[in-house]
Amino acid sequence: MRRNSRFPVIRTRRIVQVAFFALVVVIGVQFTLWALPQLGGRTTTVSRPPGVEGFLPISALMSLRLALAGGGIHPVHPAALAILVAALVASAIVAKSFCSLLCPVGAVSEWLGRAGARLLGTTWAPPRWLDIPLRSLKYLLLAFFAWAGVIALAPDAIAAFLDSPYNRVADVKMLVFFVSPGRTTVAALGVLVIGSLLIRDLWCRYLCPYGALLGLLGRFAPLRVTRDAATCIDCRKCTTACPARLPVHT
C-alpha cells in the first residue's frame, strides 16, 4: 500500500517535467522563428517569446542586484528577472522544486542517466573521496559568476552593462552559439552527454551554478526531504534508494 502510494507522485513529477520541457521546446522554436529572419535582415510575423530570457541567468542576477540596490526593475530582459525570482522563491519554500520539476536541463540530464542505466546496466557513482571535491565545482562556478558579475560591480556599472548592446541581444547571441557551434562547443556538449550516460545527474550534481544557488536556499526551506526521527530505525535504506544520492538518514 505504501509502495503504491508513491506512484501518483512519481507519475505527476514526470508529467510536469515533460510538460515544462515541451513548453521550453515551443519557446525555443518560436524564438528561432523570430530571430533567424531578423539576423538575415528579413521581417517576421512571429513574436519574440519572453520565456527565452529564462536562459539568461547572469543578466537576471545583475538585474536583481540592481533592483536590490534601489535601481528598480531594469527594462532590458525583465522576464529573466521574473523567472529568477520565481525560482528563488519556489526553492526557498520547497527545496529542489525548480530543479526537480521545472528545469529542462535537469530533465535531460536525468533522462540521459536513465538511458545510460538501461544501456549499460548501471551508472557509476563516484566514491565519496571524489564525489565531495567534484560537488564543490558548481559552488566555485557560482562564486565566480556572483563575484565577477554581481558583487564586484557598482550599481552604475551593472546598469551600464544591462543597457549595453551586448546584453540587449544576449538571447540572440545564445541562439547563434548553439545553432552554429564551434568544435570546442560540440566537444564540450559531447563530453557532457557521454558523461551523463555514465554518471547520473552529472550536470546537476557537479557543474550547475544555478542549481548550487537554489540548493543553498533549499537548505532553509520548510518543505524538504527529511527522515521521520520518530520512526527511523537507522537502516539507511532511504539514502541507498534516493536517486539524487541525498543523505536522507542524517
C-alpha positions as CSV (number, residue, x, y, z in Angstrom):
1,M,0.0,0.0,0.0
2,R,2.8,2.3,0.9
3,R,4.6,1.4,-2.2
4,N,1.6,2.1,-4.5
5,S,1.1,5.5,-2.9
6,R,4.4,6.7,-4.4
7,F,3.4,6.0,-8.0
8,P,1.0,9.0,-8.4
9,V,3.7,11.3,-7.0
10,I,6.3,9.9,-9.4
11,R,4.0,10.0,-12.4
12,T,2.9,13.5,-11.6
13,R,6.5,14.7,-11.3
14,R,7.4,13.1,-14.7
15,I,4.3,14.6,-16.3
16,V,5.3,18.0,-15.0
17,Q,8.9,17.5,-16.3
18,V,7.7,16.5,-19.7
19,A,5.2,19.4,-19.9
20,F,7.7,22.0,-19.0
21,F,10.3,20.5,-21.3
22,A,7.7,20.7,-24.1
23,L,7.0,24.3,-23.2
24,V,10.7,25.1,-23.4
25,V,10.9,23.4,-26.8
26,V,7.9,25.5,-28.1
27,I,9.6,28.7,-26.7
28,G,12.8,27.7,-28.4
29,V,11.2,27.1,-31.8
30,Q,9.2,30.3,-31.6
31,F,12.3,32.3,-30.7
32,T,14.2,30.7,-33.5
33,L,11.5,31.6,-36.0
34,W,11.6,35.2,-34.7
35,A,15.4,35.6,-34.5
36,L,16.7,33.9,-37.7
37,P,14.8,36.1,-40.1
38,Q,15.9,39.2,-38.2
39,L,19.5,38.0,-38.5
40,G,19.0,37.7,-42.2
41,G,17.6,41.2,-42.5
42,R,14.0,39.9,-43.1
43,T,10.8,40.7,-41.2
44,T,8.7,38.2,-39.5
45,T,5.2,38.0,-38.0
46,V,6.3,35.7,-35.2
47,S,6.6,37.5,-31.8
48,R,9.6,37.1,-29.5
49,P,8.7,34.8,-26.6
50,P,9.7,36.4,-23.2
51,G,10.3,32.9,-21.8
52,V,13.6,32.6,-23.6
53,E,15.0,35.0,-21.1
54,G,15.0,32.2,-18.6
55,F,18.3,31.1,-20.2
56,L,19.9,34.4,-19.3
57,P,20.7,33.8,-15.6
58,I,23.7,36.2,-15.4
59,S,21.6,39.1,-16.8
60,A,18.9,38.1,-14.3
61,L,21.3,38.1,-11.4
62,M,22.6,41.5,-12.3
63,S,19.1,42.9,-12.7
64,L,18.3,41.5,-9.2
65,R,21.4,43.1,-7.7
66,L,20.4,46.5,-9.4
67,A,16.8,46.2,-8.1
68,L,18.0,45.4,-4.5
69,A,20.3,48.5,-4.7
70,G,17.3,50.7,-5.4
71,G,17.6,50.9,-9.2
72,G,14.2,49.4,-9.9
73,I,13.4,46.8,-12.4
74,H,15.6,47.2,-15.5
75,P,13.6,47.3,-18.7
76,V,16.0,45.0,-20.6
77,H,15.1,41.3,-20.2
78,P,12.6,41.8,-17.4
79,A,11.3,38.3,-17.8
80,A,14.8,36.9,-16.9
81,L,14.5,38.7,-13.5
82,A,10.9,37.4,-13.0
83,I,11.9,33.8,-13.8
84,L,14.9,34.0,-11.4
85,V,12.8,35.5,-8.6
86,A,10.1,32.8,-9.1
87,A,12.8,30.1,-9.0
88,L,14.4,31.6,-5.8
89,V,11.0,31.9,-4.0
90,A,9.9,28.3,-5.0
91,S,13.2,26.9,-3.8
92,A,13.1,28.8,-0.6
93,I,9.7,27.2,0.1
94,V,10.1,23.7,-1.4
95,A,13.7,22.5,-1.6
96,K,14.8,21.4,-5.1
97,S,11.3,22.2,-6.5
98,F,12.7,24.1,-9.6
99,C,15.5,21.6,-10.2
100,S,13.3,18.5,-9.7
101,L,10.2,19.6,-11.6
102,L,10.8,22.6,-13.9
103,C,14.4,22.7,-15.1
104,P,14.7,21.4,-18.7
105,V,18.4,20.9,-18.5
106,G,17.9,18.9,-15.3
107,A,15.3,16.8,-17.0
108,V,17.6,16.0,-20.0
109,S,20.4,15.1,-17.6
110,E,18.1,12.8,-15.7
111,W,16.8,11.1,-18.8
112,L,20.3,10.6,-20.1
113,G,21.2,9.0,-16.7
114,R,18.2,6.6,-17.0
115,A,19.1,5.8,-20.6
116,G,22.7,5.1,-19.5
117,A,21.5,2.7,-16.8
118,R,19.4,0.8,-19.3
119,L,22.1,0.6,-21.9
120,L,24.9,-0.2,-19.5
121,G,23.0,-1.9,-16.7
122,T,24.1,0.7,-14.2
123,T,25.6,4.1,-13.8
124,W,28.8,5.0,-11.9
125,A,28.6,6.8,-8.6
126,P,32.0,8.4,-7.8
127,P,33.3,7.3,-4.4
128,R,32.9,9.8,-1.5
129,W,36.5,11.0,-1.7
130,L,36.0,12.0,-5.3
131,D,32.3,13.0,-5.1
132,I,32.9,15.7,-2.5
133,P,35.5,17.7,-4.4
134,L,33.6,17.3,-7.6
135,R,30.4,18.7,-6.0
136,S,32.4,21.8,-5.0
137,L,32.9,22.7,-8.7
138,K,29.4,24.1,-9.0
139,Y,29.8,26.3,-5.9
140,L,33.1,27.6,-7.3
141,L,31.4,28.5,-10.5
142,L,28.6,30.2,-8.6
143,A,31.1,32.1,-6.5
144,F,33.0,33.2,-9.7
145,F,29.8,34.4,-11.5
146,A,28.4,36.0,-8.4
147,W,31.6,37.9,-7.7
148,A,32.7,38.9,-11.2
149,G,29.2,39.7,-12.5
150,V,27.4,41.0,-9.4
151,I,29.2,41.6,-6.2
152,A,32.3,43.3,-7.5
153,L,30.4,45.7,-9.7
154,A,28.8,49.0,-8.6
155,P,25.1,49.6,-9.4
156,D,26.1,52.1,-12.1
157,A,28.4,49.6,-13.8
158,I,25.7,47.0,-13.7
159,A,23.1,49.4,-15.2
160,A,25.6,50.2,-17.9
161,F,26.1,46.6,-18.8
162,L,22.4,45.9,-18.8
163,D,22.0,48.8,-21.2
164,S,24.8,47.7,-23.4
165,P,24.2,46.4,-27.0
166,Y,25.8,43.1,-25.9
167,N,23.2,42.4,-23.2
168,R,20.3,43.6,-25.3
169,V,21.0,40.8,-27.9
170,A,22.3,38.2,-25.4
171,D,19.4,35.9,-26.2
172,V,20.2,36.1,-30.0
173,K,23.9,35.5,-29.3
174,M,22.9,32.4,-27.3
175,L,20.9,31.1,-30.2
176,V,23.8,31.7,-32.7
177,F,26.1,29.9,-30.2
178,F,24.0,26.7,-30.4
179,V,22.8,27.0,-34.0
180,S,26.4,27.4,-35.3
181,P,28.6,25.8,-32.6
182,G,32.3,25.6,-32.9
183,R,34.4,22.5,-32.4
184,T,35.0,23.3,-28.8
185,T,31.3,23.7,-28.1
186,V,30.5,20.4,-29.9
187,A,33.3,18.6,-28.0
188,A,32.1,20.0,-24.6
189,L,28.5,19.0,-25.3
190,G,29.6,15.6,-26.4
191,V,31.6,15.1,-23.2
192,L,28.5,16.2,-21.1
193,V,26.2,13.8,-23.0
194,I,28.5,10.8,-22.7
195,G,29.3,11.7,-19.1
196,S,25.6,12.0,-18.2
197,L,25.1,8.5,-19.6
198,L,27.8,7.2,-17.3
199,I,27.3,9.3,-14.2
200,R,23.7,10.0,-13.2
201,D,22.9,13.7,-12.8
202,L,26.4,14.7,-13.9
203,W,25.5,18.3,-14.8
204,C,23.1,18.9,-11.8
205,R,25.3,17.4,-9.2
206,Y,28.7,18.7,-10.1
207,L,28.5,21.6,-12.6
208,C,25.3,23.7,-12.4
209,P,25.9,27.0,-10.6
210,Y,22.2,27.8,-10.9
211,G,21.3,24.7,-9.0
212,A,24.0,25.5,-6.5
213,L,22.3,28.8,-5.7
214,L,18.9,27.2,-5.4
215,G,20.3,24.4,-3.3
216,L,21.7,26.8,-0.8
217,L,18.3,28.4,-0.4
218,G,16.7,24.9,-0.2
219,R,18.7,24.1,2.9
220,F,16.4,26.5,4.8
221,A,13.2,25.6,3.1
222,P,10.3,24.5,5.3
223,L,9.5,21.7,2.9
224,R,12.4,19.4,2.1
225,V,13.3,15.7,2.1
226,T,13.9,14.7,5.7
227,R,13.7,11.5,7.8
228,D,11.0,10.9,10.4
229,A,13.1,10.7,13.5
230,A,10.3,9.0,15.5
231,T,10.1,6.0,13.1
232,C,13.6,5.9,11.8
233,I,15.5,2.6,12.6
234,D,18.7,3.8,11.0
235,C,18.7,1.2,8.2
236,R,19.8,3.8,5.7
237,K,17.6,2.3,3.0
238,C,16.2,5.8,2.3
239,T,19.7,7.1,1.4
240,T,20.5,3.9,-0.6
241,A,17.3,4.3,-2.6
242,C,17.5,8.1,-3.2
243,P,18.2,8.6,-6.9
244,A,19.8,12.0,-6.1
245,R,22.1,10.4,-3.5
246,L,20.9,12.6,-0.7
247,P,22.0,11.6,2.8
248,V,18.4,11.3,3.9
249,H,19.3,9.3,7.0
250,T,21.2,12.2,8.6
